[in-house]
Amino acid sequence: MHLPLKAVNAPWCPTFATDARTFYFNPAYIERLDFAQTQFVLAHEALHCALGHFARRAHRALRRWDAATDYAVNMLLLEEGLKAPAGALADPSFRGMAAEEIYALLPADIDVAPLDRHLAVQSQFEPSADFRNAMRSAVQSFSDMPVDESPDEGDGWDDAGNERPRQRHVALPLARQTAPEDDEALMRRWRSRVVAAEQHARHAGRGLSGPWARMVRDIVRPQLPWRLLLSRYVFALARDDYTFQRLSRRDGPAVMPRLANAGLDIVVAIDTSASISDTDLAEFAAEIDCMKSQLRSRVTLLACDEAIDARAPWRFEPWEPMRMPSDLRGGGGTCFVPVFDWIERGHVRPDALVYFTDAEGEFPASAPEYPVVWLIKGNAAVPWGERIQVN
């Protein structure tokens, strides 16, 4: 588990809790559980840490996020046949779903309590002054609580027949504020632990399958939103550079260093034979339009299945909104070669080509000189270029 056990006799821990560093538990609560329920509790906290729930909250509401993470963990454990204590959040409709997926389905005013306290859940935003003051008061109030400093060793009875203290009781604030970089380092440690555990299970002949295999895959290779990845890539192409343009006489007696950006020429190609819905196309167009306006980019739009649409190309200047033409549905096979041939014939010299496809088709034999970004809906691989997963 990689979580030292600490007994806690304090109001902030009526059941059990973790900050991804330590497992805190209330002895009075644990004593009411049977052996199978105690196994569930231990596995519950270990999974919260292994799944990185303490570092994945981002902008989400705390109470709703706590409920979503408990649903996600509990459904995994119940599917494995573990016995949950009373009050555990469970809903069969959430089976196999990640916490982010469950969060989107929960009502904003949800009023349910998870089994445990999630002490290390952080937000990527700076807390308000009121929140910091409230936390300061909470920490101060807990600092006055007694702490049993009895040593861990010596469990059992002394010579006079009196029972010795069995655990050291610690006092801890209700929430712990850590820097984002601390959460990132902690997440990297837990990711390494998960990989080691998965490899150990596989070598022992107990390979993972189903939701567990997906869980490990997502931990090892986390997927960033395609919009973020695409914008990072395109904005990196638009770095300002020095200009040789003649200076104006109004600049004054001093010549100051300056940078210039002439914008980008981007070719956008859409595979009309791919399994891409109208909603996907609309979101894709909106994202390209947003980046185009910020980068002062000219966009040339092509639609292609086995051949380029006879109506293409559609060109959009930086000041023009990008709109998808109506009736882009194709019907033939998939071949990417016509788009690259069209560019090669000199119709445009792009700074980048963005191709929206399922990648199930014929590729050119070699990569072109300009950058190519493949937005892939599906699991197919690409022979070269930058691959970004859409779904």
ChimeraX attribute file (.defattr): number of C-alpha atoms within 10 A of each C-alpha:
attribute: neighborCount
match mode: 1-to-1
recipient: residues
	/A:1	15
	/A:2	12
	/A:3	16
	/A:4	9
	/A:5	16
	/A:6	20
	/A:7	20
	/A:8	26
	/A:9	23
	/A:10	19
	/A:11	12
	/A:12	17
	/A:13	21
	/A:14	18
	/A:15	19
	/A:16	23
	/A:17	23
	/A:18	24
	/A:19	19
	/A:20	26
	/A:21	15
	/A:22	15
	/A:23	20
	/A:24	25
	/A:25	25
	/A:26	20
	/A:27	17
	/A:28	13
	/A:29	12
	/A:30	17
	/A:31	10
	/A:32	11
	/A:33	15
	/A:34	11
	/A:35	11
	/A:36	12
	/A:37	17
	/A:38	18
	/A:39	14
	/A:40	19
	/A:41	25
	/A:42	16
	/A:43	17
	/A:44	20
	/A:45	26
	/A:46	19
	/A:47	21
	/A:48	19
	/A:49	26
	/A:50	23
	/A:51	23
	/A:52	21
	/A:53	24
	/A:54	25
	/A:55	20
	/A:56	19
	/A:57	19
	/A:58	14
	/A:59	11
	/A:60	16
	/A:61	13
	/A:62	15
	/A:63	15
	/A:64	20
	/A:65	23
	/A:66	24
	/A:67	22
	/A:68	26
	/A:69	26
	/A:70	25
	/A:71	24
	/A:72	26
	/A:73	25
	/A:74	27
	/A:75	23
	/A:76	21
	/A:77	17
	/A:78	15
	/A:79	13
	/A:80	9
	/A:81	10
	/A:82	18
	/A:83	19
	/A:84	22
	/A:85	16
	/A:86	9
	/A:87	10
	/A:88	17
	/A:89	20
	/A:90	18
	/A:91	11
	/A:92	10
	/A:93	9
	/A:94	18
	/A:95	18
	/A:96	19
	/A:97	19
	/A:98	19
	/A:99	22
	/A:100	16
	/A:101	13
	/A:102	21
	/A:103	21
	/A:104	13
	/A:105	10
	/A:106	13
	/A:107	9
	/A:108	11
	/A:109	9
	/A:110	10
	/A:111	10
	/A:112	12
	/A:113	15
	/A:114	17
	/A:115	23
	/A:116	20
	/A:117	22
	/A:118	25
	/A:119	18
	/A:120	20
	/A:121	24
	/A:122	25
	/A:123	18
	/A:124	13
	/A:125	9
	/A:126	9
	/A:127	11
	/A:128	9
	/A:129	9
	/A:130	9
	/A:131	11
	/A:132	13
	/A:133	11
	/A:134	12
	/A:135	17
	/A:136	12
	/A:137	12
	/A:138	14
	/A:139	16
	/A:140	12
	/A:141	11
	/A:142	16
	/A:143	13
	/A:144	9
	/A:145	13
	/A:146	12
	/A:147	15
	/A:148	14
	/A:149	11
	/A:150	13
	/A:151	13
	/A:152	13
	/A:153	11
	/A:154	13
	/A:155	12
	/A:156	11
	/A:157	12
	/A:158	10
	/A:159	6
	/A:160	6
	/A:161	8
	/A:162	9
	/A:163	12
	/A:164	15
	/A:165	17
	/A:166	15
	/A:167	19
	/A:168	17
	/A:169	23
	/A:170	16
	/A:171	19
	/A:172	20
	/A:173	18
	/A:174	16
	/A:175	17
	/A:176	14
	/A:177	14
	/A:178	11
	/A:179	9
	/A:180	14
	/A:181	9
	/A:182	11
	/A:183	19
	/A:184	14
	/A:185	11
	/A:186	17
	/A:187	22
	/A:188	15
	/A:189	12
	/A:190	20
	/A:191	20
	/A:192	14
	/A:193	15
	/A:194	20
	/A:195	16
	/A:196	12
	/A:197	13
	/A:198	18
	/A:199	15
	/A:200	13
	/A:201	13
	/A:202	12
	/A:203	10
	/A:204	9
	/A:205	9
	/A:206	11
	/A:207	13
	/A:208	15
	/A:209	10
	/A:210	8
	/A:211	15
	/A:212	14
	/A:213	13
	/A:214	15
	/A:215	21
	/A:216	20
	/A:217	13
	/A:218	13
	/A:219	20
	/A:220	14
	/A:221	10
	/A:222	10
	/A:223	14
	/A:224	11
	/A:225	12
	/A:226	16
	/A:227	16
	/A:228	10
	/A:229	15
	/A:230	22
	/A:231	15
	/A:232	11
	/A:233	14
	/A:234	21
	/A:235	13
	/A:236	10
	/A:237	15
	/A:238	16
	/A:239	12
	/A:240	13
	/A:241	11
	/A:242	10
	/A:243	13
	/A:244	8
	/A:245	7
	/A:246	6
	/A:247	10
	/A:248	8
	/A:249	7
	/A:250	6
	/A:251	9
	/A:252	9
	/A:253	7
	/A:254	6
	/A:255	9
	/A:256	7
	/A:257	7
	/A:258	9
	/A:259	10
	/A:260	12
	/A:261	13
	/A:262	12
	/A:263	19
	/A:264	20
	/A:265	20
	/A:266	21
	/A:267	24
	/A:268	23
	/A:269	22
	/A:270	24
	/A:271	28
	/A:272	26
	/A:273	22
	/A:274	24
	/A:275	13
	/A:276	18
	/A:277	9
	/A:278	13
	/A:279	9
	/A:280	15
	/A:281	15
	/A:282	13
	/A:283	12
	/A:284	18
	/A:285	16
	/A:286	16
	/A:287	16
	/A:288	23
	/A:289	21
	/A:290	13
	/A:291	16
	/A:292	25
	/A:293	17
	/A:294	11
	/A:295	19
	/A:296	17
	/A:297	22
	/A:298	21
	/A:299	24
	/A:300	20
	/A:301	22
	/A:302	22
	/A:303	26
	/A:304	27
	/A:305	24
	/A:306	21
	/A:307	18
	/A:308	21
	/A:309	14
	/A:310	9
	/A:311	9
	/A:312	13
	/A:313	17
	/A:314	16
	/A:315	15
	/A:316	17
	/A:317	15
	/A:318	20
	/A:319	12
	/A:320	13
	/A:321	15
	/A:322	23
	/A:323	14
	/A:324	15
	/A:325	11
	/A:326	6
	/A:327	8
	/A:328	16
	/A:329	17
	/A:330	17
	/A:331	11
	/A:332	13
	/A:333	16
	/A:334	22
	/A:335	20
	/A:336	23
	/A:337	18
	/A:338	16
	/A:339	23
	/A:340	15
	/A:341	12
	/A:342	13
	/A:343	15
	/A:344	12
	/A:345	9
	/A:346	9
	/A:347	10
	/A:348	13
	/A:349	14
	/A:350	20
	/A:351	18
	/A:352	19
	/A:353	25
	/A:354	20
	/A:355	23
	/A:356	24
	/A:357	26
	/A:358	25
	/A:359	24
	/A:360	19
	/A:361	18
	/A:362	12
	/A:363	17
	/A:364	15
	/A:365	8
	/A:366	8
	/A:367	13
	/A:368	14
	/A:369	9
	/A:370	11
	/A:371	17
	/A:372	19
	/A:373	19
	/A:374	23
	/A:375	23
	/A:376	23
	/A:377	18
	/A:378	16
	/A:379	12
	/A:380	12
	/A:381	12
	/A:382	15
	/A:383	12
	/A:384	15
	/A:385	14
	/A:386	14
	/A:387	18
	/A:388	19
	/A:389	19
	/A:390	21
	/A:391	12
